Amino acid sequence: MAIAERMSPDMEPVFLTMSAGSSIIEARGHPVDYIPSAPKIGVTDDSWNEVFAQELLAAVEAFAINSVVFDSNHPFPGLLKVLAARPDLNWVWIRRGMWASRHDLDPSMQHRFDMVIEPGEFAADEDHGITAQLRAGVIGVSPILLIDNDDRLSRAEAASALGVDPAGLVAVVQLGSERNFDVSRLRPAIINGLLKHGVQVVDAINPLAAKREDHIAGTVQKAIYPIARHFNAVDLMITNAGYNSFHEAVYGGIPAIFVPNEAPEMDEQAIRAAYAQSAGLGLCLRAGDVERAHEAVELALSEDFLAQQRMRAGRIVFANGAREAARAIEELAFSVRTDRALGGAIARV
């Protein structure tokens, strides 16, 4: 969405997604079709990929698609089948870094795409995954965020939307969907520590998570997206260290306690969180560190930590890579290709 919303009017993005958050895409005004994943509908991977290929081909033909932008880390068989069948299209792969060492990648995979874009990573110095060795020919852009700092609501407007008093300290606890990583013991420990210090707590309900029944007295439960638009009313974030949440907090100048999701299939969130702590831009609290929750909260609320964080955040120069990525994709989409017949090479206008 960050890239699509920064494209010129000459481009008409259409979304095909396996995310249950398709309603969020629709709410922001984008045409979208939702295809449930294989586990969600109880079918085999082979049969799912076969049908996905048919769905993707149907979408390409129905919308007269010129370019396909794949935003994920693992191109799957159904996608690759269409890629092979439709070399006349422009194929773009948006691939984040920070892969865990246990995650492998066929080096030839990126050569099947016409363009590979890698969003910038604040903790790039500590990225030792396979993609760090495969950057030849990859277009690196600045970190990609949906919301620019200039797009934030005022503190009064944001506080009203969050249901809190703008005159008091406000902390937002947003620990992801919790579908693949258990933070059930840590979350209440953090919230109780915040309440003990008189902080107003917004317990953010992830739009993709099942509704929770464990409401903690004294907190405000809100399903709100995107949270970054309300950052002027947020004095402290407690969030996971996934790409979006992490970079929103770091580049948004928001003090944060990062709780990395360390499920085996995830990226190196623990490294991101530790890197932020070493840079003085956040604290790292791992899911098993329940006994350290109150200590982390006290430190995050201390004037010394907040002053240091503000100083360091003020030194960060940020340009949203979504614009760079949008320009690169547009240049490819409207280019004249020299690897095919001229009749099929001139972009439709």
Disulfide bonds with the S-S distance in Angstrom:
none
